[in-house]
């Protein structure tokens, strides 16, 4: 049963808003109804954006693209904080996912952790 067709739109929005970026991208591929509902509901994508992404890029890109940036920014930050970037010695060892620029506070956090290692 397709819950998007049977539940009020507000409930479907709440359900999709609780998913992460990867699962939301998979849900987009489920069926046309889900794709259209997710793709054209900005609130769902806004929930995936971090505040700095929304503040800095609010008027430049659609929320779907901002959510993607936030997702890859989070992946890159987790990669740094895990210590994996401390071991990178060559270009080939860099992460394969697209990295995103950080704000000064994030770089400060990374620098403090790297100096502590």
Secondary structure, DSSP 8 states (H G I E B T S, - for coil): --HHHHS-HHHHHHHHHTS-HHHHHHHHTT-HHHHHHHHT-HHHHHTTS-HHHHHHHTTTS-HHHHHHHHHHHHHHHHHHHTTGGGG--SGGGS-SS------HHHHHHHHHHHHH-
